[in-house]
Amino acid sequence: MSKALPRSEENRFEEKIWIQNRVKLVTPANNTLFLLHDLKKEVLYLYNFIDDKQIETVEEVQLLWTGKSSKTSESKDDSEEKATGKPRVFIEWCQPTSGKYHYFDIFACVQHVQRPYLSIKDLTGDLKPHFDESAYKNIFCVCIRCNDFFLNKKANALDTMLSPDDTLILSPIRSIGMEGEHSANKKGHKTKENEDDNIEIGSNSFAGSQLLYTNFTDMGTYNGHKLYLGGSPSLQFVKTHEISFLLNCRVDKNPADIVKLCQKGELLFDVATWKYRAHDNYFEAYQKIDDIVERIHQELAIGHAFIHCLAGAHRSPFITGCYLAKYAGMKDKGSHAIYRHMQHLRAIVQPLGYNHNIDLYIDFLNGKIPKKMFCITSSNNREQYFFKNKSFQLTVCLLIQLEHVNWNLRKMKLLRFYLQVVLFLLKTVEEKAQLIID
C-alpha cells in the first residue's frame, strides 16, 4: 500500500511513497489511516485503516488525528497549536504551472477547508502552502484569476521546516522515482514488462503504477560525453558515473560534498522563477536559455553532465529539451517530438506547459523573436499576447485582470464594457500581435 523510506543523517524525517495510489500514515494520536488518490475525481480521501471505511466528517478526522473530539472545550490558541503540533504529516505536491514542489500540513488543510477530504485544486491553487522547496526566505508575487491582484507566498528550506518526528508523503511522481531507486532497472529505462504503459498527462499522477525508474536517465552522448537527466543527485551517482558538471534547475544548491566531486562544479538556474519572469522581455529570457545550452555543450566537451531538478520530470526536461533542439537535430521537429523522445527514455517526463517554452526557444534559434517583445498571459492561462510596446503589455495586463472583478453596480458594468472594448481594440490594432492558444 505504501512504503516508508529509510531515515539517514541527511534525511532525518520519515518519507513515505505512494503505492497504487495509496499511502499509509500514522496520526499523532497513533491511529493508522491511509490516503487514497482518486485520479478520476482528482480528490484525496482519508480512510480508516482498521475497517477500510472512508472518513466522512471533519469531526472524525479531528478525533483520529488528535485523540480528542472537536467538541471538547479548548481555547483557540490550543486548537491552533494542535493543528501545527508535532509530529506532523506533510504532503508534497507538484504545481501544474511551474513544476515546483509545495508542502502542505494535511490536518491543517482539512481544518481550513472544513471537509474530510482534499481536492487537487486545493493543493494547486486554493490553499496557501506551508512552505515550498526554495531555500530562500524571499516573497514573490504571482498573478491569479481571483479578485485579488496578487498572491504572496513565502518560501523556506525543506530541511529547516521538518523535524525528525515529522512524516513527509512524497508526491506520486517522485514516489515512482524513489521506488525505482530502491528496486530493479538500474539503467533508468523502461523494462520489457512495462514498455506499453502510458503516462497520464497530469502533474502528479500516472496510469501505470508498476512503472519503476531510477533517479537518473542516460539521454545519450553529445560532444564526446554522456548527458544525464534526473532528480536530485546522490554521492554514489556522481562518483559512479564520474559527473563533471551539474546543472541544477532548482533554487537550492546541492550539498557541498556532492559539488566537490564534480570537476566543473555546479551551475544554479532557477527554472520556475525564470518562467514567471520570462514575460518581461522574451528575447532576453531566451537568450539566457541559449547561454545555458551553450554552457552545457561546452562542459560536455570536458566530461559527463547531469541536468536535474527535484524529480527530473518537469523543469530539468525543459532545459534538456532545449539542448536537444539545438544540438540533437530536433529543432525542426518541434516540442511535441522532443517530449516524445524524452518520454521514451524517461517516462516520468511531462510537458507541464514547458512545451510552449521550447517552441519559443526554437523560434528564438530561428530568429523569429524580436529583441523587444513583451508578453502577458491571460488569467485563464490559455492565451498569450505578444506586444512590441511595453505600455500595451501593462495596459492589457490590467484590463484582463479587471475582467474578473465582481462588478455589482450598473456604472461599474458600463465601465467594464468600456474596458473590454479597449482591450479588443488593443488586440486588433497592435501590429504583429500573436495569439497562442493551448
C-alpha positions as a Markdown table, in Angstrom:
| # | Residue | x | y | z |
|---|---|---|---|---|
| 1 | Met | 0.0 | 0.0 | 0.0 |
| 2 | Ser | 2.8 | 2.4 | 0.9 |
| 3 | Lys | 6.4 | 2.2 | 1.6 |
| 4 | Ala | 8.5 | 4.1 | 4.2 |
| 5 | Leu | 12.0 | 5.0 | 3.0 |
| 6 | Pro | 14.9 | 4.6 | 5.5 |
| 7 | Arg | 16.0 | 7.6 | 7.5 |
| 8 | Ser | 19.5 | 8.8 | 7.3 |
| 9 | Glu | 21.8 | 11.5 | 8.7 |
| 10 | Glu | 20.9 | 13.7 | 5.6 |
| 11 | Asn | 17.2 | 12.9 | 5.8 |
| 12 | Arg | 16.0 | 12.7 | 9.4 |
| 13 | Phe | 12.3 | 12.9 | 8.9 |
| 14 | Glu | 10.4 | 9.9 | 7.6 |
| 15 | Glu | 9.5 | 9.8 | 3.9 |
| 16 | Lys | 6.6 | 7.7 | 2.5 |
| 17 | Ile | 5.8 | 6.9 | -1.1 |
| 18 | Trp | 2.6 | 6.1 | -2.9 |
| 19 | Ile | 1.9 | 2.5 | -4.0 |
| 20 | Gln | -1.1 | 2.0 | -6.3 |
| 21 | Asn | -2.5 | 5.5 | -5.5 |
| 22 | Arg | -2.4 | 4.8 | -1.7 |
| 23 | Val | -0.2 | 5.7 | 1.1 |
| 24 | Lys | -0.4 | 4.6 | 4.8 |
| 25 | Leu | 0.2 | 7.1 | 7.6 |
| 26 | Val | 0.1 | 7.2 | 11.4 |
| 27 | Thr | -1.5 | 10.2 | 13.1 |
| 28 | Pro | -0.1 | 11.9 | 16.2 |
| 29 | Ala | -2.8 | 10.0 | 18.2 |
| 30 | Asn | -1.3 | 6.8 | 16.9 |
| 31 | Asn | -4.2 | 5.9 | 14.7 |
| 32 | Thr | -3.5 | 4.4 | 11.3 |
| 33 | Leu | -5.1 | 5.9 | 8.2 |
| 34 | Phe | -4.5 | 5.8 | 4.6 |
| 35 | Leu | -4.7 | 8.4 | 1.9 |
| 36 | Leu | -6.4 | 7.4 | -1.4 |
| 37 | His | -5.7 | 9.4 | -4.5 |
| 38 | Asp | -8.8 | 9.2 | -6.8 |
| 39 | Leu | -7.4 | 10.0 | -10.2 |
| 40 | Lys | -10.7 | 10.5 | -11.9 |
| 41 | Lys | -12.3 | 12.8 | -9.4 |
| 42 | Glu | -8.9 | 14.5 | -8.6 |
| 43 | Val | -9.6 | 14.1 | -4.9 |
| 44 | Leu | -7.5 | 12.8 | -1.9 |
| 45 | Tyr | -9.7 | 10.8 | 0.5 |
| 46 | Leu | -8.8 | 9.7 | 4.1 |
| 47 | Tyr | -9.7 | 6.2 | 5.1 |
| 48 | Asn | -9.7 | 4.4 | 8.4 |
| 49 | Phe | -7.1 | 1.6 | 8.1 |
| 50 | Ile | -8.8 | -0.7 | 10.5 |
| 51 | Asp | -12.3 | -1.0 | 8.9 |
| 52 | Asp | -11.2 | 0.3 | 5.4 |
| 53 | Lys | -14.0 | 2.9 | 5.5 |
| 54 | Gln | -13.9 | 6.4 | 4.2 |
| 55 | Ile | -13.8 | 9.2 | 6.9 |
| 56 | Glu | -16.9 | 11.2 | 6.3 |
| 57 | Thr | -16.7 | 14.1 | 8.7 |
| 58 | Val | -14.2 | 16.7 | 9.9 |
| 59 | Glu | -15.0 | 15.7 | 13.5 |
| 60 | Glu | -13.9 | 12.1 | 12.8 |
| 61 | Val | -10.7 | 13.3 | 11.3 |
| 62 | Gln | -10.1 | 15.5 | 14.4 |
| 63 | Leu | -10.8 | 12.5 | 16.7 |
| 64 | Leu | -8.4 | 10.2 | 14.8 |
| 65 | Trp | -5.8 | 12.8 | 14.4 |
| 66 | Thr | -5.6 | 14.3 | 17.9 |
| 67 | Gly | -7.4 | 11.8 | 20.0 |
| 68 | Lys | -9.9 | 14.5 | 21.1 |
| 69 | Ser | -13.2 | 15.5 | 19.6 |
| 70 | Ser | -13.5 | 19.0 | 18.2 |
| 71 | Lys | -16.5 | 19.5 | 20.6 |
| 72 | Thr | -14.1 | 19.3 | 23.5 |
| 73 | Ser | -13.8 | 22.7 | 25.1 |
| 74 | Glu | -10.4 | 24.2 | 24.4 |
| 75 | Ser | -9.1 | 27.7 | 23.7 |
| 76 | Lys | -8.4 | 28.9 | 20.2 |
| 77 | Asp | -4.7 | 29.0 | 20.8 |
| 78 | Asp | -4.7 | 25.4 | 22.0 |
| 79 | Ser | -6.6 | 24.4 | 18.8 |
| 80 | Glu | -4.1 | 26.1 | 16.6 |
| 81 | Glu | -1.2 | 24.5 | 18.5 |
| 82 | Lys | -2.7 | 21.1 | 17.8 |
| 83 | Ala | -3.1 | 21.9 | 14.1 |
| 84 | Thr | 0.6 | 22.6 | 13.8 |
| 85 | Gly | 1.8 | 20.4 | 16.6 |
| 86 | Lys | 4.4 | 17.6 | 16.2 |
| 87 | Pro | 4.6 | 15.1 | 14.9 |
| 88 | Arg | 3.0 | 16.4 | 11.7 |
| 89 | Val | 2.2 | 14.8 | 8.4 |
| 90 | Phe | 3.0 | 16.8 | 5.3 |
| 91 | Ile | 2.1 | 16.0 | 1.7 |
| 92 | Glu | 4.3 | 17.1 | -1.2 |
| 93 | Trp | 2.6 | 18.3 | -4.4 |
| 94 | Cys | 3.9 | 19.5 | -7.7 |
| 95 | Gln | 2.4 | 22.8 | -9.0 |
| 96 | Pro | 0.9 | 22.5 | -12.5 |
| 97 | Thr | 2.3 | 25.8 | -13.8 |
| 98 | Ser | 6.0 | 25.6 | -12.9 |
| 99 | Gly | 6.9 | 22.1 | -11.7 |
| 100 | Lys | 7.9 | 23.5 | -8.4 |
| 101 | Tyr | 7.0 | 21.5 | -5.2 |
| 102 | His | 4.9 | 22.8 | -2.4 |
| 103 | Tyr | 4.3 | 21.2 | 1.0 |
| 104 | Phe | 1.0 | 21.1 | 3.0 |
| 105 | Asp | 0.2 | 20.0 | 6.5 |
| 106 | Ile | -2.6 | 17.6 | 5.9 |
| 107 | Phe | -4.5 | 18.1 | 9.1 |
| 108 | Ala | -4.2 | 21.9 | 9.0 |
| 109 | Cys | -5.5 | 21.8 | 5.4 |
| 110 | Val | -8.5 | 19.7 | 6.4 |
| 111 | Gln | -9.3 | 22.1 | 9.2 |
| 112 | His | -9.0 | 25.0 | 6.8 |
| 113 | Val | -11.3 | 23.7 | 4.1 |
| 114 | Gln | -13.7 | 22.1 | 6.7 |
| 115 | Arg | -14.2 | 18.8 | 4.9 |
| 116 | Pro | -12.7 | 15.4 | 5.4 |
| 117 | Tyr | -11.0 | 15.3 | 2.0 |
| 118 | Leu | -8.8 | 17.5 | -0.1 |
| 119 | Ser | -9.2 | 18.2 | -3.8 |
| 120 | Ile | -6.2 | 18.5 | -6.1 |
| 121 | Lys | -7.4 | 22.1 | -6.8 |
| 122 | Asp | -6.9 | 22.8 | -3.1 |
| 123 | Leu | -3.2 | 21.9 | -3.4 |
| 124 | Thr | -2.6 | 23.6 | -6.7 |
| 125 | Gly | -4.3 | 26.9 | -6.3 |
| 126 | Asp | -6.8 | 27.4 | -3.5 |
| 127 | Leu | -4.6 | 26.6 | -0.4 |
| 128 | Lys | -1.6 | 28.5 | 0.6 |
| 129 | Pro | 1.3 | 26.0 | 1.1 |
| 130 | His | 3.0 | 25.9 | 4.5 |
| 131 | Phe | 6.3 | 26.1 | 2.6 |
| 132 | Asp | 7.9 | 25.1 | -0.7 |
| 133 | Glu | 11.2 | 23.7 | -1.9 |
| 134 | Ser | 13.0 | 27.0 | -2.0 |
| 135 | Ala | 15.9 | 27.6 | 0.4 |
| 136 | Tyr | 15.5 | 31.4 | 0.5 |
| 137 | Lys | 13.1 | 33.4 | 2.6 |
| 138 | Asn | 12.0 | 35.6 | -0.3 |
| 139 | Ile | 8.5 | 36.7 | -1.2 |
| 140 | Phe | 7.4 | 36.6 | -4.8 |
| 141 | Cys | 4.2 | 37.6 | -6.5 |
| 142 | Val | 2.1 | 35.6 | -8.9 |
| 143 | Cys | -0.9 | 36.9 | -10.8 |
| 144 | Ile | -4.0 | 34.9 | -10.1 |
| 145 | Arg | -7.5 | 35.0 | -11.6 |
| 146 | Cys | -9.3 | 35.8 | -8.4 |
| 147 | Asn | -10.5 | 39.3 | -7.3 |
| 148 | Asp | -7.1 | 39.9 | -5.7 |
| 149 | Phe | -4.3 | 41.1 | -8.0 |
| 150 | Phe | -1.5 | 39.1 | -6.4 |
| 151 | Leu | -0.9 | 36.0 | -4.2 |
| 152 | Asn | 2.1 | 36.3 | -1.9 |
| 153 | Lys | 3.9 | 33.1 | -1.0 |
| 154 | Lys | 6.8 | 32.6 | 1.4 |
| 155 | Ala | 9.5 | 30.1 | 0.7 |
| 156 | Asn | 11.6 | 28.2 | 3.2 |
| 157 | Ala | 14.0 | 25.3 | 3.0 |
| 158 | Leu | 12.5 | 21.8 | 3.4 |
| 159 | Asp | 15.1 | 20.6 | 5.9 |
| 160 | Thr | 14.6 | 23.5 | 8.2 |
| 161 | Met | 10.8 | 23.1 | 8.2 |
| 162 | Leu | 10.6 | 19.4 | 9.1 |
| 163 | Ser | 11.6 | 17.8 | 12.4 |
| 164 | Pro | 12.8 | 14.2 | 13.0 |
| 165 | Asp | 9.2 | 13.3 | 14.2 |
| 166 | Asp | 7.5 | 14.6 | 11.1 |
| 167 | Thr | 6.4 | 12.5 | 8.1 |
| 168 | Leu | 6.6 | 13.6 | 4.5 |
| 169 | Ile | 4.4 | 11.9 | 1.8 |
| 170 | Leu | 6.3 | 12.3 | -1.4 |
| 171 | Ser | 4.3 | 13.4 | -4.5 |
| 172 | Pro | 3.1 | 10.5 | -6.7 |
| 173 | Ile | 5.6 | 11.4 | -9.4 |
| 174 | Arg | 8.5 | 11.4 | -7.0 |
| 175 | Ser | 7.3 | 8.2 | -5.4 |
| 176 | Ile | 7.8 | 6.4 | -8.7 |
| 177 | Gly | 11.3 | 7.7 | -8.9 |
| 178 | Met | 12.1 | 6.7 | -5.3 |
| 179 | Glu | 10.6 | 3.3 | -5.8 |
| 180 | Gly | 12.8 | 2.8 | -8.8 |
| 181 | Glu | 15.8 | 3.9 | -6.8 |
| 182 | His | 15.2 | 1.0 | -4.4 |
| 183 | Ser | 14.2 | -1.5 | -7.0 |
| 184 | Ala | 15.4 | -3.0 | -10.2 |
| 185 | Asn | 16.2 | -1.4 | -13.6 |
| 186 | Lys | 19.3 | 0.5 | -12.8 |
| 187 | Lys | 19.6 | 1.8 | -16.3 |
| 188 | Gly | 16.8 | 4.3 | -15.9 |
| 189 | His | 14.9 | 3.0 | -19.0 |
| 190 | Lys | 11.6 | 1.2 | -19.4 |
| 191 | Thr | 11.6 | -2.5 | -18.6 |
| 192 | Lys | 10.2 | -5.0 | -21.0 |
| 193 | Glu | 7.1 | -5.7 | -18.9 |
| 194 | Asn | 6.0 | -2.0 | -18.6 |
| 195 | Glu | 7.1 | -0.8 | -22.1 |
| 196 | Asp | 3.5 | -0.1 | -23.2 |
| 197 | Asp | 2.3 | 1.6 | -20.0 |
| 198 | Asn | 1.0 | 5.2 | -20.6 |
| 199 | Ile | 1.6 | 8.4 | -18.7 |
| 200 | Glu | -1.4 | 10.3 | -17.6 |
| 201 | Ile | -0.6 | 13.9 | -18.5 |
| 202 | Gly | -1.2 | 15.4 | -15.1 |
| 203 | Ser | 1.3 | 17.0 | -12.8 |
| 204 | Asn | 1.4 | 14.3 | -10.1 |
| 205 | Ser | -0.1 | 11.0 | -11.3 |
| 206 | Phe | 0.5 | 8.1 | -13.7 |
| 207 | Ala | -1.7 | 5.5 | -15.3 |
| 208 | Gly | 0.9 | 2.7 | -14.8 |
| 209 | Ser | 1.5 | 2.1 | -11.1 |
| 210 | Gln | 4.0 | -0.7 | -11.9 |
| 211 | Leu | 6.5 | 1.7 | -13.6 |
| 212 | Leu | 9.8 | 1.8 | -11.8 |
| 213 | Tyr | 12.6 | 4.2 | -12.5 |
| 214 | Thr | 15.9 | 5.2 | -11.2 |
| 215 | Asn | 16.7 | 8.8 | -10.2 |
| 216 | Phe | 18.7 | 9.4 | -13.5 |
| 217 | Thr | 18.5 | 8.6 | -17.2 |
| 218 | Asp | 21.2 | 8.4 | -19.8 |
| 219 | Met | 19.9 | 10.8 | -22.6 |
| 220 | Gly | 22.8 | 10.0 | -25.0 |
| 221 | Thr | 26.3 | 11.1 | -25.9 |
| 222 | Tyr | 26.9 | 14.6 | -27.1 |
| 223 | Asn | 30.1 | 16.4 | -27.8 |
| 224 | Gly | 32.1 | 13.4 | -26.6 |
| 225 | His | 30.5 | 12.7 | -23.3 |
| 226 | Lys | 27.2 | 11.5 | -21.7 |
| 227 | Leu | 24.3 | 13.8 | -20.8 |
| 228 | Tyr | 22.2 | 12.6 | -17.9 |
| 229 | Leu | 18.7 | 13.8 | -16.8 |
| 230 | Gly | 17.1 | 13.2 | -13.4 |
| 231 | Gly | 16.3 | 14.2 | -9.9 |
| 232 | Ser | 18.5 | 15.4 | -7.0 |
| 233 | Pro | 21.9 | 13.7 | -7.3 |
| 234 | Ser | 23.4 | 11.4 | -4.8 |
| 235 | Leu | 27.1 | 11.0 | -3.9 |
| 236 | Gln | 27.1 | 7.5 | -5.2 |
| 237 | Phe | 25.6 | 8.5 | -8.6 |
| 238 | Val | 28.1 | 11.4 | -9.0 |
| 239 | Lys | 31.1 | 9.1 | -8.1 |
| 240 | Thr | 30.0 | 6.1 | -10.2 |
| 241 | His | 29.2 | 8.0 | -13.3 |
| 242 | Glu | 32.1 | 10.4 | -13.0 |
| 243 | Ile | 29.9 | 13.5 | -13.3 |
| 244 | Ser | 32.0 | 16.6 | -14.2 |
| 245 | Phe | 29.3 | 19.2 | -14.3 |
| 246 | Leu | 25.9 | 19.7 | -12.6 |
| 247 | Leu | 23.2 | 22.0 | -14.0 |
| 248 | Asn | 20.8 | 22.5 | -11.0 |
| 249 | Cys | 17.3 | 23.7 | -12.1 |
| 250 | Arg | 16.1 | 24.3 | -8.6 |
| 251 | Val | 16.5 | 27.2 | -6.2 |
| 252 | Asp | 18.6 | 25.3 | -3.6 |
| 253 | Lys | 22.2 | 24.5 | -4.1 |
| 254 | Asn | 23.4 | 20.9 | -3.9 |
| 255 | Pro | 25.3 | 19.8 | -0.8 |
| 256 | Ala | 29.0 | 20.9 | -0.9 |
| 257 | Asp | 30.3 | 17.3 | -0.7 |
| 258 | Ile | 28.5 | 16.4 | -3.9 |
| 259 | Val | 29.6 | 19.6 | -5.8 |
| 260 | Lys | 33.2 | 19.0 | -4.8 |
| 261 | Leu | 33.3 | 15.7 | -6.7 |
| 262 | Cys | 32.4 | 17.5 | -9.9 |
| 263 | Gln | 35.5 | 18.9 | -11.8 |
| 264 | Lys | 33.5 | 21.8 | -13.2 |
| 265 | Gly | 31.2 | 22.3 | -10.2 |
| 266 | Glu | 27.6 | 23.4 | -10.3 |
| 267 | Leu | 25.6 | 26.0 | -12.2 |
| 268 | Leu | 22.4 | 27.0 | -10.4 |
| 269 | Phe | 19.5 | 28.1 | -12.7 |
| 270 | Asp | 16.0 | 28.5 | -11.1 |
| 271 | Val | 13.8 | 27.5 | -14.0 |
| 272 | Ala | 10.5 | 28.2 | -12.2 |
| 273 | Thr | 11.4 | 31.8 | -11.4 |
| 274 | Trp | 12.7 | 32.2 | -14.9 |
| 275 | Lys | 9.4 | 31.1 | -16.3 |
| 276 | Tyr | 7.5 | 33.6 | -14.2 |
| 277 | Arg | 9.8 | 36.5 | -15.3 |
| 278 | Ala | 10.3 | 35.5 | -18.9 |
| 279 | His | 7.3 | 37.7 | -19.9 |
| 280 | Asp | 9.2 | 40.9 | -19.1 |
| 281 | Asn | 11.3 | 40.5 | -22.2 |
| 282 | Tyr | 11.2 | 37.3 | -24.3 |
| 283 | Phe | 14.3 | 38.0 | -26.3 |
| 284 | Glu | 16.4 | 38.4 | -23.1 |
| 285 | Ala | 14.8 | 35.4 | -21.5 |
| 286 | Tyr | 15.5 | 33.0 | -24.3 |
| 287 | Gln | 19.0 | 34.5 | -24.8 |
| 288 | Lys | 19.6 | 33.3 | -21.2 |
| 289 | Ile | 18.3 | 29.8 | -22.1 |
| 290 | Asp | 20.6 | 29.8 | -25.1 |
| 291 | Asp | 23.6 | 30.7 | -22.9 |
| 292 | Ile | 22.7 | 27.8 | -20.6 |
| 293 | Val | 22.5 | 25.4 | -23.5 |
| 294 | Glu | 25.9 | 26.7 | -24.8 |
| 295 | Arg | 27.4 | 26.1 | -21.3 |
| 296 | Ile | 26.1 | 22.5 | -21.2 |
| 297 | His | 27.6 | 21.9 | -24.7 |
| 298 | Gln | 31.0 | 23.3 | -23.6 |
| 299 | Glu | 31.0 | 21.2 | -20.4 |
| 300 | Leu | 30.2 | 18.0 | -22.4 |
| 301 | Ala | 33.4 | 18.5 | -24.3 |
| 302 | Ile | 35.2 | 18.1 | -20.9 |
| 303 | Gly | 33.2 | 15.4 | -19.1 |
| 304 | His | 29.8 | 14.0 | -18.3 |
| 305 | Ala | 27.0 | 16.4 | -17.4 |
| 306 | Phe | 23.9 | 16.0 | -15.3 |
| 307 | Ile | 20.8 | 18.2 | -15.7 |
| 308 | His | 18.5 | 17.9 | -12.7 |
| 309 | Cys | 15.7 | 19.4 | -10.6 |
| 310 | Leu | 13.9 | 17.7 | -7.7 |
| 311 | Ala | 12.3 | 14.8 | -9.6 |
| 312 | Gly | 13.6 | 15.1 | -13.1 |
| 313 | Ala | 10.1 | 15.3 | -14.5 |
| 314 | His | 9.3 | 19.0 | -15.5 |
| 315 | Arg | 12.0 | 21.7 | -15.1 |
| 316 | Ser | 15.1 | 19.8 | -16.0 |
| 317 | Pro | 13.5 | 18.1 | -19.0 |
| 318 | Phe | 12.7 | 21.6 | -20.3 |
| 319 | Ile | 16.4 | 22.6 | -20.3 |
| 320 | Thr | 17.3 | 19.1 | -21.7 |
| 321 | Gly | 14.7 | 19.6 | -24.5 |
| 322 | Cys | 16.2 | 23.0 | -25.4 |
| 323 | Tyr | 19.6 | 21.3 | -25.6 |
| 324 | Leu | 18.2 | 18.5 | -27.8 |
| 325 | Ala | 16.5 | 21.1 | -30.1 |
| 326 | Lys | 19.8 | 22.8 | -30.7 |
| 327 | Tyr | 22.4 | 20.0 | -30.7 |
| 328 | Ala | 20.4 | 16.8 | -31.4 |
| 329 | Gly | 18.9 | 17.8 | -34.8 |
| 330 | Met | 15.4 | 18.2 | -33.3 |
| 331 | Lys | 14.9 | 21.9 | -34.0 |
| 332 | Asp | 12.7 | 21.3 | -37.0 |
| 333 | Lys | 10.6 | 18.6 | -35.2 |
| 334 | Gly | 9.0 | 20.9 | -32.5 |
| 335 | Ser | 8.4 | 20.4 | -28.8 |
| 336 | His | 5.9 | 17.5 | -29.3 |
| 337 | Ala | 8.6 | 15.3 | -30.9 |
| 338 | Ile | 11.2 | 16.4 | -28.4 |
| 339 | Tyr | 9.0 | 15.4 | -25.4 |
| 340 | Arg | 8.0 | 12.1 | -27.0 |
| 341 | His | 11.7 | 11.4 | -27.4 |
| 342 | Met | 12.5 | 12.3 | -23.8 |
| 343 | Gln | 9.4 | 10.3 | -22.5 |
| 344 | His | 10.7 | 7.2 | -24.5 |
| 345 | Leu | 13.9 | 7.4 | -22.5 |
| 346 | Arg | 12.4 | 8.7 | -19.2 |
| 347 | Ala | 8.7 | 8.0 | -18.9 |
| 348 | Ile | 8.1 | 10.4 | -15.9 |
| 349 | Val | 8.9 | 13.4 | -18.1 |
| 350 | Gln | 5.8 | 15.7 | -18.6 |
| 351 | Pro | 5.5 | 19.0 | -20.5 |
| 352 | Leu | 3.5 | 20.9 | -17.9 |
| 353 | Gly | 3.4 | 24.0 | -20.2 |
| 354 | Tyr | 7.1 | 24.0 | -20.8 |
| 355 | Asn | 6.4 | 22.7 | -24.3 |
| 356 | His | 5.4 | 26.2 | -25.3 |
| 357 | Asn | 8.7 | 27.5 | -23.9 |
| 358 | Ile | 10.6 | 25.0 | -26.0 |
| 359 | Asp | 8.7 | 26.1 | -29.1 |
| 360 | Leu | 9.5 | 29.7 | -28.3 |
| 361 | Tyr | 13.2 | 28.8 | -27.8 |
| 362 | Ile | 13.1 | 27.2 | -31.3 |
| 363 | Asp | 11.6 | 30.5 | -32.6 |
| 364 | Phe | 14.5 | 32.3 | -30.9 |
| 365 | Leu | 17.0 | 30.0 | -32.7 |
| 366 | Asn | 15.3 | 30.7 | -36.0 |
| 367 | Gly | 15.4 | 34.5 | -35.4 |
| 368 | Lys | 11.6 | 34.8 | -35.1 |
| 369 | Ile | 11.6 | 36.7 | -31.7 |
| 370 | Pro | 12.4 | 40.4 | -32.0 |
| 371 | Lys | 14.8 | 42.0 | -29.5 |
| 372 | Lys | 12.0 | 43.9 | -28.0 |
| 373 | Met | 9.0 | 41.7 | -27.4 |
| 374 | Phe | 6.8 | 41.6 | -24.3 |
| 375 | Cys | 4.2 | 39.1 | -23.3 |
| 376 | Ile | 1.3 | 38.7 | -20.9 |
| 377 | Thr | -0.7 | 35.6 | -20.2 |
| 378 | Ser | -4.5 | 35.7 | -19.8 |
| 379 | Ser | -5.9 | 34.8 | -16.4 |
| 380 | Asn | -7.3 | 31.5 | -17.6 |
| 381 | Asn | -3.8 | 30.5 | -18.7 |
| 382 | Arg | -5.0 | 29.7 | -22.2 |
| 383 | Glu | -3.9 | 32.8 | -24.2 |
| 384 | Gln | -0.7 | 34.7 | -24.5 |
| 385 | Tyr | -0.5 | 38.2 | -26.1 |
| 386 | Phe | 2.8 | 39.4 | -27.5 |
| 387 | Phe | 3.5 | 43.1 | -27.9 |
| 388 | Lys | 6.4 | 45.2 | -29.1 |
| 389 | Asn | 5.3 | 48.1 | -26.8 |
| 390 | Lys | 5.8 | 47.8 | -23.1 |
| 391 | Ser | 2.9 | 50.2 | -22.3 |
| 392 | Phe | 0.5 | 47.9 | -24.3 |
| 393 | Gln | 1.7 | 45.0 | -22.1 |
| 394 | Leu | 0.9 | 46.8 | -18.9 |
| 395 | Thr | -2.4 | 48.1 | -20.1 |
| 396 | Val | -3.7 | 44.7 | -21.3 |
| 397 | Cys | -2.5 | 43.0 | -18.2 |
| 398 | Leu | -4.6 | 45.4 | -16.1 |
| 399 | Leu | -7.6 | 45.0 | -18.3 |
| 400 | Ile | -7.5 | 41.3 | -18.3 |
| 401 | Gln | -7.4 | 41.3 | -14.5 |
| 402 | Leu | -10.3 | 43.7 | -14.3 |
| 403 | Glu | -12.4 | 41.3 | -16.4 |
| 404 | His | -12.6 | 39.0 | -13.4 |
| 405 | Val | -13.6 | 41.6 | -10.8 |
| 406 | Asn | -17.1 | 41.2 | -9.4 |
| 407 | Trp | -18.9 | 44.3 | -10.8 |
| 408 | Asn | -22.1 | 45.0 | -8.8 |
| 409 | Leu | -23.1 | 48.5 | -9.8 |
| 410 | Arg | -24.6 | 49.4 | -13.1 |
| 411 | Lys | -22.0 | 52.1 | -13.7 |
| 412 | Met | -19.2 | 49.6 | -12.9 |
| 413 | Lys | -20.7 | 47.2 | -15.5 |
| 414 | Leu | -20.6 | 50.0 | -18.1 |
| 415 | Leu | -17.0 | 50.7 | -17.2 |
| 416 | Arg | -16.2 | 47.0 | -17.6 |
| 417 | Phe | -17.8 | 47.0 | -21.0 |
| 418 | Tyr | -15.8 | 50.1 | -22.0 |
| 419 | Leu | -12.6 | 48.4 | -20.8 |
| 420 | Gln | -13.4 | 45.2 | -22.8 |
| 421 | Val | -13.9 | 47.4 | -25.9 |
| 422 | Val | -10.5 | 49.0 | -25.3 |
| 423 | Leu | -8.9 | 45.6 | -24.8 |
| 424 | Phe | -10.5 | 44.4 | -28.1 |
| 425 | Leu | -9.1 | 47.4 | -29.9 |
| 426 | Leu | -5.7 | 47.0 | -28.4 |
| 427 | Lys | -5.6 | 43.4 | -29.5 |
| 428 | Thr | -6.7 | 44.3 | -33.0 |
| 429 | Val | -4.7 | 47.4 | -33.7 |
| 430 | Glu | -1.3 | 46.3 | -32.3 |
| 431 | Glu | 0.9 | 45.2 | -35.2 |
| 432 | Lys | 2.2 | 41.7 | -35.3 |
| 433 | Ala | 0.4 | 40.7 | -32.1 |
| 434 | Gln | 0.3 | 36.9 | -31.9 |
| 435 | Leu | -2.3 | 34.7 | -30.2 |
| 436 | Ile | -1.2 | 31.3 | -28.9 |
| 437 | Ile | -4.0 | 29.0 | -27.7 |
| 438 | Asp | -3.2 | 25.7 | -26.0 |
